[in-house]
């Protein structure tokens, strides 16, 4: 099926994707990411058709500061899972990609083993758009990967701040990677990352770094004692591991499974999935409204005039917001 045909034959694309056809999966994600209105309509139809085939994968969000070893960790964890007979998809959320082009292509070279495996699929976020739009497309890509038979979806956040919250809101388990060393612990706490995390994992616990990694882990455990956990049924653990040697990777994954078991036993898992669906709806609605503002030339011109009025002090932001909202009202 060529690129020009895939938007017109949704049932065939859905069938190929359900059969695990990697080319069909890549085409489906391209369709989801397209800004063309006809492609967007086809993408909505495709995701709706595939919805019964989704929801079974383990969704893990992974974040960490540059240099923490996200790519190496994903490579090691992904290969460990493949060794267990799992199929692994890796998606990226990168709000800076509109400016920089993103870094996932570089990450692919660092995920040398995973990118060469037939049991893995690696895909970057869209190359442009607001964080809300990127996150919404990543959610849809995640569902497509699940429908294609992937057992684990790893969602990597390349950016910081808002992107971490977005990834946390679309995954079942949010893993924060940290480095051993002075100052890193407090820096992580300042960013609020600890409050989002379902687990903190200190990387590079190998060789001479082991004492420093253990000390960092102790600092995080102390910090977690004074913070309220996201769920009363799960208190985020702190582990150490080495992505380079693979030590601790099996234990790290076992914690993910322990969390899923605890959440299922308490019904928190289903509640979190329902909450994610509602957040996704609002994210899509916000993006849809912004798209209307960008798509209509007459509306775009009026928005620019309104912005100029606010910038020049002739109009208050509140009045300007009301003016723009009225532009979106159905005629």
N, C-alpha and C positions, 0 to 999 in steps of 0.2 A: 504494500500500500504506500503510494507516494505521499509526500507532504501535502500536495494539493488535493489529495483524495481523502485524507484521514478525517477531515472535518465533516465530510458529507456521508460517511458510512459509519456511524457511531456503533451500531450493533456488531459489525465486523471487528471494529477496533476493540470493543469490550470483550468479545469472544477471544481474540488473539491475546489480549492482556491477561485474561483469566487462565489461559493456557501457559502463561509464564513466558511469553514472547518478549524478549528484552527490547527489541526494536519497537514493538507496539507500546511498551511502557515509556520509552523515550519519546515517542511521538505523542502519546497521551499527555505527558508532562509539558511538552512544547505547546500543545493545544491549550492546556490550562493556563500557561503563562502568556499566551497571545493577548494582545490588546484589541484585536479586531472584534467588533460586536458580534459577527456571525460565529467566530471561533469561541467567544465567551458563552454564547447560547449553546453551542455544541458541547462545550466543556461541562456546563451545568447538567445537560442531559446525560453525558457520559458518567459523571460522578453519581448522579441519581441512580442510574442503572446498576452501578457497581456497589452501591451502598450496602446491600445484603452480604457482600463478600468481604467487607471490611470489619475492623474492630478486634481482630484476633491477635494481632502482633503485640509484642512488648515495645512500647514507645519510651525511649530514653533520651532525655535532653542532656547535652554535655557542654559545659562552659568552662572558662578559665582564661587568665590573662595571657597575652602573647609570651611565648617562650616556655609555657607550662608543660607543653608536650601533648596538646590535644590530638594532633594528627597521629603521632606515634602511639598514643593510647588507643585511639580508634582502630588503628592498624592491628595492634596486638589483641585488643578485645574482639575485634571482628574475626580475626583468624582463629582465636580460641573458640568462638561460637560456631564457626564453620567446621571446626574440628569435632564439635558436638552434633553436627548434622543440621545446623541452622542455616537459613538464608538471611543475609544481612544487607539492608539498604542504609546508605548514609546520605542525609540531606543537610544543607547548610542554610542558615538564616544570616544574611549579611546586609544590614541597612546601609553600610558605606559603599556598597557595590555600585551604586549609581554614579559615584565619583571616581572610584578606584578600579572598577572592574572586578572587584572581589579577589579572594585569595585561594579559592577552592582548587584552581588548576595547579597552583603550587602545592597545595595539600595533597593532591593526587600523586604527585611525585614522592611525597613523604609517606603516603600509604602504599608503598610499593607492592607489598604482598596482597593486600586487599584489592587493589585496583586490577590485579592480574587474575583474580579468582572469578570463576564463572558463577559462584554462589554469592557474589557481592555486586551491588549496584551503587555507584557514587554519582550524586547530582548536585550542582550548585543551586543557589537561590536565583530568582530572576535578576537580570543585570541592571534593572532600574525600578524606580517606584518608591513610595513611602514604606516605612516599616510595616504599617498595617497591611498594605497590599502584598508585600513580600511574605509576611507571616501567613496571610490567607492562602496564597499560592502554595506555600510550603505545606500547609494543612492538607490541601487537596492532593499534592504530590505524595504525601504520606498515605492517604487513603488509596491512591492508585498503586503504591508499592504493596500495601496489604492485600489488595485484590489480586495482585500478580503473584501472591504466594510467599512474600517475604515474612519471616518469622519475627525478626527484630528490626526496628527502624531507629537508627541513631540520628538525632537532630543536633547538629553542632551550631552553636552561636559564635559567629566570628567577631561580632561587635560587642559593645558593653552596654550596661544600663537597661534601656527599654527593650533591647533585643533579648536580654536574659529573661525578662518578665514574659515576653511573647513566647519564648521557647518553653518556659515553665508552664504556661497556660495551654500548651498543646501536647504535652507529654505526660506519661504516667509516673515517671521517675526522673528527678532533676539532679544531676551529678555535677558537683563543683570540684574542679581540679585545682590544687594548690601546689606551690613550690616550697621546699624547705628553705629556711633562711630568715635572718632578722628582718623584721618589718613587714614581711608578706602577710603574716597572720592578721595584724591590725588593719592593713590595707584592705584585706578581704572583708573584714567586719564593717569597715566604713562604707563599702560599696553596697552593703545590704545583702550581699550574696548569701551569707550564712543563713539568713532568714528564709530564703527561697529553697535552699538545698534540702534534698532528701538524704543526701550523704555527701561528706567531704572526703576526698581522696588526695593524699599527699604523694605526689609523684617523685621520681628520682631517688627512691629509697634503696640505694645500692652503693656498695663500696664504702668510702669514707663519709658519704652523705647520710648513712643510716641513722647515726645519733641526731643529726640536725632534723631529719624527717620525723623521728620519734618525738623530738622536742616540739616541733610545729604541730604535730597531731595532738599533743597534750594541751597546747594553747587553744586549739579549736574545741577540744572537748570541754575545757573550762568555759569557753565563750558560750557554747551551746547550752550549758546548764542554766544560764540566766536568760535564755530566750525561749519564748513559747513555741513549741513545735507546730507545724502545719496541721498535724493530725494527732489526736490524743492516743491513737493506736500505734504510732510510729515515732520513735525518738531517733533523729538522724545520727548514724554512727560515723566515726572518723577512722579511716583505714590508711595504711601506707602501702605503696606498691612501686614497682619499677616497670615502666613501659619498655625500657631497653632490654631488660633480662626476662621479663614476663613474670617475675615473682610477684605474687599477690593478685594477679589478674583473675584467677579462678575464684578467690575469696571475694573480690570486688563484685563479680557477677552473681555470686551466691547471695550477697546482700540485696541485689536488685530483685532476685526471686523471693527472698524472705519478705521484702517490702510488699510485693504483689500478693503474696499469701496473706499477710496481715491486713492489707487493704480489702481484699476480697472477703475475708472472714468478718470484717466489721461493716461491710457495705459501703465503705468510704470510696472504694475503687469505682463503683457504678456512679456514685454521686459526683466524683471528680470528672468522669467522662461526660456526664450530663451537663455539668457546669461549663466544660470546654466547648460543647456544642453551642450553647447559648452565646458564649463569648465570640465564637467563630461567626455566628449570625450577625452580631453587632459589628464585628470587624468588617465583614462583607458589606453590610449596609453603609458603613462610613465610607468605604472605598467606592461603592456604587454612587453615592452622592457626590463625592469628589470627582468621579469620572464624568458625571453630568456637567459639573462646573467647567471641566476642561474640554468637553466634547463640543458644546454648542458655541459657535463663534460669537453670537449676540450676547450670550451669558458671560463669556470670557471677557468681552469688552466692558460690560457693566461691572464685573468683578474688579477689573483693573482700575476703573474710575472710582469705585468705592475704596479700594486700597489707597489710591492717591489722596482721597479725601481724609482718610485716617492719618496717613503720613504727614499731610499738611496741617493737621489739627482742625480741619473744617467739620469733621464728623467723629463722634465717639465710637470706640470699638463696639459697644453694645448696639448702637443704632446701625452700624455697618453690618453686624452679624444678622440683625433682623432683616435688613435690606437684601442680603445674599440669600437668606432662608426663603424669602418670598419669591426669589427668582426660581427656586426649585419647586414651587407649588405647581400642581398640575393646572394647565390652562382651562 
